[in-house]
Amino acid sequence: MALVLVEHEAGVPDDASLQALALARELDPGSVLDALLLGADGAAAADTLGRHGVATAHVAEHEALTGFAPDAWARVLVDLAERSGATVVAAAGSERGNEVMARAAARLDEPLATNVIEASGSGPWTVTRVRWGGSLLEEARLDADRALLTIQPHAVTAVAMGDGAASVAAFTPQLDSGDLVVRASERVGAPTGGVSLADAKVVVSAGRGAGSTEGFAGVEELAALLGGAVGCSRAVTMAGWRPHTDQVGQTGTKIAPDLYIACGISGATQHMAGCKGAKAILAVNSDPEAPILSSADYAVIGDLHEVVPAICAAIREARAS
Ligand SMILES: Cc1cc2nc3c(=O)[nH]c(=O)nc-3n(C[C@H](O)[C@H](O)[C@H](O)COP(=O)(O)OP(=O)(O)OC[C@H]3O[C@@H](n4cnc5c(N)ncnc54)[C@H](O)[C@@H]3O)c2cc1C
């Protein structure tokens, strides 16, 4: 039996969790696939999860589980995995998924394979996983009674199959104060006007070349014109020009838009690890030798403060005519 931790927003499962379900389902097509959702509103995901092959959606309801509490989530996951005898326990390779699974592995004293893109076998398992920010694929043998996995976002396609709903099994988990030492105390929404960076079809990012918070004005305008989201490099978040929620990369959000427009970004491997899933990359850079040009499908060599407004003007003109 496989158990997948499904992250959700008010009962809407996120894509990366649906991708984790797809990999768990492929790993053992004949076995039962269950999901764990934290928070009472998780029950609303039953229809979607049923279409993705889930038999039972276990919904943990507890007053302390309204926000992110990694150790509490790990305890609930571990308790359910042990109770249900799950031989595969998986989650999305998101920040939360990786943190919860690392804590679950420590509690179980079992090995965890993170950022997996392929898995086969039934103990031992063979897994292929992404290492070093995407510059290396490692094939590893996972010798354990239970496979603990996180699935690299955008590496597996989430495919809906049937149309039946998953059955919902709500329960109140047992938690101690020690499980709740780490808890999110506040949640700040991403300032992207509703288009999520992870799911946007177009992402317009800028790096150190933007020069300042105000230097993002053109980038914001272009993203708005294209119905996309604004992203940035870590140089920008380190400088405090944009929040961490906007950061693309190994330690930021992993994106897979149809078009990624990277302005004033050099193309460090840690940045490219977050955008290598993009179908097309347009680089705007004043340096014709910038490393990002070797990954870009299109490039404009020039000052982003001139090039980006020119693109915006051309779009507005084309739409007006
Ligand atoms: C463990 C670790 C994790 C990391 N995780 C991430 C991550 O998740 N995401 C990430 O982005 N980085 C990450 N980094 C940092 C990464 O190594 C780079 O330092 C960072 O990506 C550089 O950001 P940048 O391209 O904006 O800046 P720079 O490397 O300084 O590049 C600026 C670019 O802008 C161009 N430019 C300058 N002015 C203009 C202009 N007016 N018009 C056009 N182009 C211009 C320059 O030619 C240059 O190519 C990580 C590093 C480490 C060690």
The ligand as a MOL file (V3000), in Angstrom:
LIG
                    3D

  0  0  0     0  0            999 V3000
M  V30 BEGIN CTAB
M  V30 COUNTS 53 58 0 0 0
M  V30 BEGIN ATOM
M  V30 1 C 23.3180 26.8160 -1.8690 0
M  V30 2 C 22.9410 27.9040 -2.8450 0
M  V30 3 C 21.6380 27.9920 -3.2650 0
M  V30 4 C 21.2520 28.9810 -4.1760 0
M  V30 5 N 19.9520 29.0410 -4.5850 0
M  V30 6 C 19.6240 29.9660 -5.5250 0
M  V30 7 C 18.2830 30.0210 -6.0290 0
M  V30 8 O 17.3910 29.2970 -5.6120 0
M  V30 9 N 18.0140 30.9420 -6.9900 0
M  V30 10 C 18.9570 31.8040 -7.4910 0
M  V30 11 O 18.6370 32.6330 -8.3610 0
M  V30 12 N 20.2200 31.7630 -7.0060 0
M  V30 13 C 20.5570 30.8840 -6.0300 0
M  V30 14 N 21.8260 30.8990 -5.5500 0
M  V30 15 C 22.7230 32.0160 -5.9200 0
M  V30 16 C 23.3870 31.8430 -7.2870 0
M  V30 17 O 24.5740 31.1000 -7.1580 0
M  V30 18 C 23.7060 33.2240 -7.8950 0
M  V30 19 O 24.5280 33.9260 -7.0000 0
M  V30 20 C 22.4830 34.0700 -8.2050 0
M  V30 21 O 21.5450 33.3320 -8.9700 0
M  V30 22 C 22.9300 35.2990 -9.0080 0
M  V30 23 O 21.8370 36.1340 -9.2150 0
M  V30 24 P 21.7930 37.0930 -10.4860 0
M  V30 25 O 21.9130 36.2890 -11.7360 0
M  V30 26 O 20.6080 37.9690 -10.3270 0
M  V30 27 O 23.0630 38.0200 -10.2310 0
M  V30 28 P 24.4580 38.0780 -10.9970 0
M  V30 29 O 25.1090 36.7600 -11.0540 0
M  V30 30 O 25.2090 39.2070 -10.3760 0
M  V30 31 O 24.0700 38.4580 -12.5030 0
M  V30 32 C 23.5250 39.6770 -12.8770 0
M  V30 33 C 23.3520 39.6340 -14.3920 0
M  V30 34 O 22.6880 40.8090 -14.7990 0
M  V30 35 C 23.2900 41.2960 -15.9700 0
M  V30 36 N 22.9930 42.7330 -15.9850 0
M  V30 37 C 23.4780 43.6890 -15.1480 0
M  V30 38 N 22.8820 44.8670 -15.4270 0
M  V30 39 C 22.0330 44.6660 -16.4490 0
M  V30 40 C 21.1180 45.4930 -17.1680 0
M  V30 41 N 20.9560 46.7840 -16.8530 0
M  V30 42 N 20.3940 44.9160 -18.1580 0
M  V30 43 C 20.5340 43.6180 -18.4780 0
M  V30 44 N 21.3690 42.7780 -17.8390 0
M  V30 45 C 22.1020 43.3040 -16.8220 0
M  V30 46 C 24.7600 40.9300 -15.8390 0
M  V30 47 O 25.3670 40.8610 -17.1200 0
M  V30 48 C 24.6600 39.5710 -15.1770 0
M  V30 49 O 24.5930 38.5410 -16.1460 0
M  V30 50 C 22.2160 29.9080 -4.6480 0
M  V30 51 C 23.5370 29.8030 -4.2130 0
M  V30 52 C 23.8910 28.8280 -3.3280 0
M  V30 53 C 25.3260 28.7210 -2.8940 0
M  V30 END ATOM
M  V30 BEGIN BOND
M  V30 1 1 1 2
M  V30 2 1 2 3
M  V30 3 2 2 52
M  V30 4 2 3 4
M  V30 5 1 4 5
M  V30 6 1 4 50
M  V30 7 2 5 6
M  V30 8 1 6 7
M  V30 9 1 6 13
M  V30 10 2 7 8
M  V30 11 1 7 9
M  V30 12 1 9 10
M  V30 13 2 10 11
M  V30 14 1 10 12
M  V30 15 2 12 13
M  V30 16 1 13 14
M  V30 17 1 14 15
M  V30 18 1 14 50
M  V30 19 1 15 16
M  V30 20 1 16 17
M  V30 21 1 16 18
M  V30 22 1 18 19
M  V30 23 1 18 20
M  V30 24 1 20 21
M  V30 25 1 20 22
M  V30 26 1 22 23
M  V30 27 1 23 24
M  V30 28 2 24 25
M  V30 29 1 24 26
M  V30 30 1 24 27
M  V30 31 1 27 28
M  V30 32 2 28 29
M  V30 33 1 28 30
M  V30 34 1 28 31
M  V30 35 1 31 32
M  V30 36 1 32 33
M  V30 37 1 33 34
M  V30 38 1 33 48
M  V30 39 1 34 35
M  V30 40 1 35 36
M  V30 41 1 35 46
M  V30 42 1 36 37
M  V30 43 1 36 45
M  V30 44 2 37 38
M  V30 45 1 38 39
M  V30 46 1 39 40
M  V30 47 2 39 45
M  V30 48 1 40 41
M  V30 49 2 40 42
M  V30 50 1 42 43
M  V30 51 2 43 44
M  V30 52 1 44 45
M  V30 53 1 46 47
M  V30 54 1 46 48
M  V30 55 1 48 49
M  V30 56 2 50 51
M  V30 57 1 51 52
M  V30 58 1 52 53
M  V30 END BOND
M  V30 END CTAB
M  END
